[in-house]
Amino acid sequence: MIEEKSQELFAASQELIPGGVNSPVRAFRSVNRIPRFIAHAKGDRITDVDNNEYIDYVCSWGPAILGHAPVFVLNAVHRAVDEGLSFGAPTARELELARLVCGMMPHVASLRLVNSGTEAVMSAVRLARGFTGKNKILKFRGCYHGHSDAMLVKAGSGSITSGVPDSLGVPESLAGDTLIAEYNSIASVVSAFEKFGNQIAAVIVEPVAANMGVVLPEPGFLEGLRKITSDKSALLIFDEVITGFRIAAGGASECYGVIPDLVTLGKIIGGGMPVGAYGGRKDIMEMVSPLGKVYQAGTLSGNPVATAAGIATLSWLKNHSELYQELEEKGALIEASLRKRFGDTAAVNRRGSLLSVFFRPGSVSCYEDAVSSDTSRFNRFFSYMLDHGVYLAPSQFEAWFISAAHTAEDIRRTCDLIEDFEE
């Protein structure tokens, strides 16, 4: 495939933008390729500036569950743009979007709109601390919750340890209030509460981990978190920035029957525009300013254009529940081809339209399993798929996303390419 214009743009971008990109994984560094600069997208296809067309399984990292540029979403955005871009004042669309979210996720009794998943998590963590009067937050190694200081922490050598910063610029004193446990290990959570129980404000978890690749919760894991946090007067926060409205209309609680105290949302609720939200129990949310003393604000929160896109997207999902079965069927076809091609030399994890293939034998149920994958092998597979017109996430540790717009023909082509891959 021709890369000339992408190469030119990437070279120029590196002069003005750190690494040439505005989010690190886009740089394609881990796969040793040049990033494709995208010109336009429609349905399940994206086209780069060199006019190469790809079947897209990144889907803007999740928001494009309906595919790129659905006409009814674009129409809603166009109408909103004609009315103005930003008011810094309440609008009826904020209420409409809140009603949709709360109606589809009944455990969300009240919510606050923000501008990103990172902002949603940052605000929910502050709220949990304010509500409980405690300072420590327990997270899981390999789960990503945005780039706020408290969440940029990696694990130590033990099953539970006080965190150390995962980025320069994060004070160790702040990172020390973030505790690390092992995903799918209730024992590591019990150990944390035995040592720090009266100091832990909340446990935050991706109910289906999707930032070390897709890792599913084992039976009893989420239920165990719910019991421990309830018993120890800590809050349970589900980070559903990725899973919210993707694995089910009601998110992870619909799938697993576990109700968190707070949930963070993003991606799909913006319909392709920048939106985030956090919400949950009303007594907790009433601590948020102006009702309570937990302060959070945002000039563009509830932006009228972004909420228009979100309303159009969620309304469609609400009225087309059959989509989730269709996504399940599409995902199952791709999973079957991956298993057929790689057998027991790779692990395939999937929940609905979220999936990952890990190039290592055996199952993958935690961070240690995921990072033992053969990234060189993944890179060869990624390059093969890219060069044959299939755009995957440029990292072993990111998810594939399937959309309503992926056609049966494109799913078949993807499966054929997988099965024809030669190492």
C-alpha positions in Angstrom: 0.0 0.0 0.0 1.1 3.6 -0.7 2.2 5.5 2.5 3.7 8.6 0.9 1.3 11.3 2.2 1.0 9.7 5.6 4.8 9.6 5.9 5.0 13.3 4.9 2.3 14.3 7.4 3.9 12.2 10.2 7.3 13.8 9.6 5.8 17.3 9.7 3.7 16.5 12.7 6.7 15.4 14.7 8.1 18.9 14.3 5.1 20.4 16.2 3.3 17.7 18.1 5.1 15.4 20.6 5.8 12.2 18.8 3.7 13.4 15.9 0.4 12.3 17.6 -2.1 13.5 20.2 -2.4 10.1 21.9 0.6 7.8 22.2 -0.7 4.5 20.7 -1.5 6.3 17.4 2.2 6.6 16.7 2.4 2.9 15.7 5.7 2.7 17.5 4.9 -0.7 19.1 4.3 -2.2 15.7 7.2 -0.5 13.9 5.1 1.0 11.2 4.1 4.5 10.0 0.7 5.7 11.3 -2.0 6.1 8.7 -3.4 9.6 8.6 -7.2 9.2 8.1 -9.0 11.4 5.6 -12.6 10.2 6.0 -14.7 7.3 7.2 -18.1 5.8 6.5 -19.8 2.7 7.8 -17.1 0.1 8.7 -14.5 1.6 6.4 -11.8 4.2 6.9 -9.8 5.8 4.1 -6.4 7.4 4.6 -4.8 10.4 2.9 -3.1 8.0 0.3 -6.6 6.7 -0.6 -6.0 3.3 1.0 -9.3 1.9 2.3 -9.5 -0.4 5.4 -12.1 -2.4 7.2 -11.9 -0.8 10.6 -11.8 -2.6 13.9 -10.6 0.3 15.9 -13.9 2.2 15.6 -12.4 5.4 17.1 -11.4 3.1 20.1 -15.0 2.2 20.8 -17.4 5.1 20.2 -18.4 4.0 16.7 -20.7 1.1 17.7 -23.0 2.1 14.9 -20.2 2.5 12.4 -18.7 5.8 11.2 -20.9 8.7 10.3 -24.4 7.3 10.6 -26.7 9.6 8.7 -29.1 10.2 11.6 -26.3 11.1 14.0 -24.8 13.5 11.4 -28.3 15.1 10.9 -28.6 15.6 14.7 -25.2 17.2 14.8 -25.9 19.5 11.9 -29.1 20.7 13.5 -27.3 21.4 16.8 -24.4 23.2 15.0 -26.9 25.5 13.3 -28.2 26.5 16.8 -24.7 27.3 18.2 -21.6 25.5 19.3 -21.5 26.2 23.1 -23.5 28.3 25.5 -22.0 27.7 29.0 -25.5 27.4 30.2 -28.0 24.5 30.7 -29.8 23.0 27.7 -32.7 20.6 27.3 -30.4 18.1 25.5 -28.4 17.6 28.8 -31.5 16.4 30.5 -32.5 14.2 27.6 -29.1 12.5 27.5 -29.3 12.0 31.3 -32.7 10.5 31.0 -31.5 8.1 28.4 -28.5 7.0 30.4 -30.4 6.6 33.6 -33.3 4.8 31.8 -30.9 2.3 30.2 -28.8 1.9 33.4 -31.4 1.9 36.2 -28.6 1.8 38.9 -27.6 5.2 37.7 -30.0 7.4 39.6 -28.2 10.7 39.0 -25.2 11.7 36.8 -23.0 14.6 35.8 -21.8 15.1 32.3 -18.1 15.9 31.6 -15.9 15.9 28.5 -13.9 12.7 28.6 -13.5 9.3 30.3 -10.4 10.6 32.1 -12.4 13.5 33.5 -15.2 11.2 34.6 -12.8 8.9 36.5 -11.0 11.8 38.1 -14.3 13.2 39.3 -15.7 9.9 40.5 -12.5 9.2 42.5 -12.7 12.7 44.2 -16.4 12.1 44.9 -15.7 8.7 46.5 -13.1 10.3 48.7 -15.4 13.1 49.7 -18.4 10.8 50.4 -16.4 8.3 52.5 -14.0 10.6 54.1 -11.2 8.2 53.2 -8.2 8.8 50.9 -7.0 5.5 49.4 -8.2 4.0 46.1 -7.7 0.4 45.1 -7.2 -0.3 41.4 -6.1 -3.4 39.4 -2.8 -3.9 37.6 -3.4 -3.6 33.9 -6.7 -1.7 34.2 -6.5 1.8 32.7 -8.6 4.6 34.0 -7.4 7.6 32.1 -4.4 9.8 32.7 -5.3 11.7 35.9 -2.4 11.6 38.4 -4.0 9.2 40.9 -4.7 6.6 38.2 -1.2 6.6 36.5 0.2 4.1 38.9 1.7 0.6 38.1 2.0 -2.4 40.4 4.8 -3.3 42.7 6.3 -6.7 43.0 3.8 -8.1 45.4 0.1 -9.0 45.0 -0.7 -5.8 46.8 1.5 -2.7 47.3 1.3 1.0 47.6 1.7 2.4 44.1 4.7 4.1 42.5 4.2 6.7 39.7 3.9 5.3 36.2 4.7 8.7 34.7 7.1 11.6 35.5 5.2 14.5 37.0 3.1 12.3 39.3 4.1 12.9 43.0 5.0 9.8 44.9 3.0 11.1 47.8 -0.1 11.1 45.6 0.6 7.7 44.1 1.0 6.3 47.5 -2.8 6.6 48.0 -3.4 4.3 45.1 -3.2 0.7 45.9 -2.7 -2.1 43.4 -4.4 -5.5 43.3 -4.4 -8.3 40.7 -7.3 -8.5 38.3 -9.4 -11.7 39.0 -7.7 -12.2 42.4 -10.1 -11.6 45.3 -7.3 -12.8 47.6 -5.2 -9.7 46.6 -8.2 -7.5 47.4 -8.7 -9.1 50.8 -5.0 -8.5 51.5 -5.4 -4.8 50.7 -8.4 -4.4 53.0 -6.7 -6.3 55.8 -3.8 -3.8 55.7 -5.6 -0.6 54.7 -9.3 -1.3 55.1 -10.3 1.7 57.1 -8.5 4.0 54.7 -9.9 2.7 51.4 -12.5 5.0 49.9 -13.3 2.9 46.8 -12.3 0.0 44.5 -12.3 1.0 40.8 -12.3 -1.7 38.2 -13.0 -2.2 34.5 -15.7 -4.9 34.8 -14.4 -6.3 31.6 -10.8 -5.3 31.3 -10.0 -3.9 27.9 -6.7 -2.0 28.3 -4.3 -4.9 28.6 -6.2 -6.5 25.8 -9.7 -7.9 26.6 -9.6 -9.9 29.9 -12.9 -11.2 31.2 -13.9 -11.3 34.9 -13.8 -14.8 36.3 -17.0 -16.1 38.0 -17.3 -14.6 41.4 -14.7 -11.8 40.9 -17.1 -8.9 40.5 -19.5 -10.4 43.1 -16.6 -10.6 45.5 -15.7 -7.0 45.0 -19.3 -6.0 45.7 -19.3 -8.0 48.9 -16.0 -6.7 50.2 -16.7 -3.1 49.5 -20.1 -3.3 51.1 -18.8 -5.0 54.2 -15.9 -2.5 54.5 -17.9 0.7 53.8 -16.0 1.4 50.6 -17.5 2.3 47.3 -17.4 0.1 44.2 -16.8 2.1 40.9 -17.3 0.4 37.6 -15.2 2.1 34.9 -17.4 1.5 31.9 -15.9 4.0 29.5 -15.3 1.1 27.1 -18.0 -1.4 28.2 -20.8 1.0 28.7 -23.5 0.4 26.1 -21.1 -1.8 24.2 -21.4 -5.2 25.8 -25.1 -4.6 26.6 -27.5 -1.8 26.6 -27.3 -1.8 30.4 -23.6 -2.3 30.5 -21.7 -4.7 32.7 -24.5 -4.8 35.4 -26.9 -6.2 32.9 -24.3 -8.9 31.9 -23.1 -9.8 35.3 -25.8 -8.8 37.8 -23.5 -6.8 40.0 -24.5 -3.2 40.9 -21.7 -0.7 41.5 -22.1 2.5 43.6 -20.7 4.7 40.9 -20.1 4.2 37.2 -17.9 6.2 34.8 -18.9 6.5 31.1 -17.6 7.9 27.9 -17.0 6.9 24.2 -20.4 5.6 23.0 -22.5 8.2 25.0 -20.9 10.9 22.8 -21.7 9.2 19.6 -18.3 10.1 18.2 -18.1 13.5 20.0 -16.1 14.2 23.2 -18.4 13.3 26.2 -18.0 11.6 29.5 -20.2 11.1 32.5 -20.1 9.8 36.1 -23.1 8.8 38.1 -24.7 6.3 40.5 -26.5 6.3 43.8 -28.4 9.5 44.4 -27.1 10.0 48.0 -23.5 9.9 46.7 -24.2 12.2 43.7 -25.8 14.7 46.0 -22.4 15.4 47.4 -21.4 17.0 44.1 -21.4 20.8 43.9 -23.7 22.8 43.9 -25.6 20.5 46.2 -22.6 19.3 48.2 -19.0 20.1 48.9 -17.3 17.9 46.2 -16.4 20.5 43.6 -16.3 19.7 39.9 -17.0 22.0 36.9 -16.4 22.3 33.2 -16.9 25.0 30.6 -17.9 22.6 27.8 -19.6 20.0 30.0 -23.0 19.1 28.4 -21.9 20.7 25.1 -25.0 21.0 22.9 -23.4 19.4 19.8 -21.9 16.5 21.7 -25.1 15.8 23.5 -27.0 15.8 20.2 -24.7 13.1 18.9 -25.0 11.1 22.1 -28.8 11.3 22.2 -29.1 10.1 18.6 -26.8 7.2 19.3 -28.3 6.0 22.6 -31.8 6.5 21.2 -31.0 4.1 18.4 -29.4 1.6 20.7 -32.4 1.7 23.0 -34.8 1.0 20.2 -32.8 -1.7 18.5 -32.0 -4.2 21.2 -31.4 -6.9 18.5 -28.1 -5.2 17.7 -26.4 -6.9 20.6 -27.2 -10.3 19.3 -26.0 -9.3 15.9 -22.7 -8.1 17.4 -22.4 -11.3 19.3 -22.8 -13.3 16.1 -20.2 -11.2 14.2 -17.7 -11.5 17.1 -18.2 -15.2 17.3 -17.3 -15.6 13.6 -14.0 -13.7 14.0 -13.2 -15.5 17.3 -13.8 -18.9 15.5 -11.4 -17.9 12.7 -8.7 -16.8 15.2 -9.0 -20.1 17.1 -9.0 -22.1 13.9 -5.9 -20.4 12.6 -3.8 -20.2 15.8 -5.2 -23.1 17.9 -3.5 -23.5 21.3 -0.6 -21.2 20.3 -2.7 -18.1 21.1 -5.5 -17.1 23.5 -8.7 -15.4 22.3 -10.8 -13.4 24.8 -14.1 -12.0 23.7 -17.2 -10.4 25.2 -19.7 -9.5 22.5 -18.1 -7.0 20.1 -15.0 -6.6 22.2 -12.1 -9.1 21.6 -8.4 -9.7 21.7 -6.0 -12.3 20.5 -3.0 -12.9 22.7 0.0 -14.6 21.1 0.9 -17.0 23.9 -0.3 -20.4 24.8 -2.8 -20.9 27.7 -5.5 -18.7 29.0 -5.2 -15.0 29.8 -6.9 -13.9 33.0 -4.6 -11.2 34.4 -1.9 -8.7 33.6 0.9 -11.1 34.0 -0.7 -13.4 31.5 -1.3 -10.6 29.0 2.2 -9.2 29.1 3.8 -12.6 28.5 2.4 -12.4 24.9 4.8 -12.6 21.9 4.6 -9.0 20.7 6.8 -9.7 17.7 4.4 -12.3 16.5 1.5 -9.8 17.0 3.4 -7.2 15.0 3.7 -9.6 12.1 0.0 -10.4 12.2 -0.9 -6.7 12.5 1.3 -5.7 9.5 -0.2 -8.6 7.4 -3.7 -7.4 8.2 -3.0 -3.8 7.6 -1.3 -4.5 4.3 -4.4 -6.5 3.2 -6.8 -3.7 4.1 -7.8 -4.5 7.7 -7.1 -1.9 10.3 -6.5 -3.3 13.8 -5.4 -1.5 16.9 -1.6 -1.0 16.6 -0.9 -2.8 19.9 -1.1 -6.3 21.4 -2.7 -4.8 24.4 -5.7 -3.0 22.8 -9.1 -4.4 22.0 -10.8 -5.0 18.6 -14.1 -3.3 18.3 -16.9 -4.6 16.0 -19.8 -2.3 14.9 -23.3 -2.5 13.5 -21.9 -1.3 10.2 -19.6 -4.3 9.7 -21.1 -6.2 6.8 -21.3 -9.9 6.4 -19.0 -9.6 3.4 -16.4 -7.7 5.4 -16.6 -10.1 8.3 -16.1 -13.0 5.9 -13.1 -11.2 4.3 -11.6 -10.6 7.7 -12.0 -14.2 8.7 -10.5 -15.4 5.4 -7.5 -13.2 5.9 -7.0 -14.5 9.4 -7.1 -18.1 8.2 -4.7 -17.4 5.3 -2.1 -15.7 7.5 1.3 -17.3 7.2 4.0 -16.8 9.8 
